[in-house]
Amino acid sequence: MRFGGPAVELPHARQPSTTSGGAARPAVTLADGVAYVTAEEGLEAIDTEGGAPRWNVSTKYPAEKGGFGSNRAAPLVSADGKTVYAAWNREVKGAGTTPDRAVIEVLAVDTASGRTAWSAEIAAAPSATGLGAAPIGADEILAPQIVGVDAVTALVTAADTTYAVEPAAGTVRWKKSAFRAVALADGVVAGGEETGYGEGRLLGLAAATGEQRWTVAGARQPAAAAPRLLSATLTDKTLVVDAVSGEQRVALDGRGWRCRYDAQSLVLCSRYGYGAADRGITVFDAASVKKRWALPDGSGRKVAKVDGFWHGAVYGEVGDEPIVLDGATGQDRQTSAGAPPYEIDRYGGVVGSSFHRAAG
């Protein structure tokens, strides 16, 4: 409920350059006392208790300092905690008459040993640098990102293209341009497709073949909401949709709601505009989508700016004061939290590119 004491710096998590708002988020994921960082040169594991490195794995091709490979997304840690995945844009220099080529390097690393479990080298689409792509996802990330991995598919996105990769072979089974996947669940890839300038739809595709399973017309700005849920903007509403079936589960009035999962059973959707009318929080069960609570609630309570949501606790800010709310009830649990982390595990949280240890 509180954070304090000396912070552990994660300098390689900082973004040296960005091309979009979402890419400014430091590229770090916490899991059981370790910070996994998509650094410019490769993947790092840092012990958050004292800041000592556990291991680091470099990519095959070097980073182009300050180039298009500088933008990075946070790594993905598997549900069992045994593997961490990350991806980078890389430029492979040609020789003689062979031209340079752009690739996406993917690494899957054993979290305990730091050994590479498998790797892949994907021929990048022409828009991989972001120069020819506009963000499709609500997070505005253009950098390569591992969206999900199961026994037969590793789902990779970069700029405006999605690739379905076979983990064992590291080969691309299929790819789809103008489409950004945000979820992989029960053999279905779910995300958003750009259909025209400022226009889009949600799509569910078979992970094995890329064939269409379902669609929601007119929906834009897809984002992950929970392991089986995604959100999107539809005219003057924000929809929460089942990633496997395409069923619309929740409709929130207004645009700009962003949803997050507490890694247990709850989904929180929030927005925080300049005016009070553009601010709100609503929390519901991930499975039943039964509403738990919402703000504003007519009581006059202030709506917090939400930074993180983890294991039934909402981490945010009211004014300049970091606070913690109860995720199940919405009541204040800590009104002087010390820090407003966006990435949390049972030992502490990340604010900016620093880890702050739990103090209570």
PyMOL commands that set and color helices and strands:
alter all, ss='L'
color gray80, all
select helices_A, chain A and resi 11-13+22-24+68-70+276-278
alter helices_A, ss='H'
color red, helices_A
select strands_A, chain A and resi 8-9+28-31+34-38+42-47+53-58+76-77+83-92+101-110+116-123+145-149+154-158+161-166+171-177+179-185+188-196+199-206+212-217+219-226+229-234+237-242+248-253+258-261+266-272+279-285+291-295+305-310+313-318+321-326+332-334+343-345+348-351+354-357
alter strands_A, ss='S'
color yellow, strands_A
deselect
rebuild
show_as cartoon
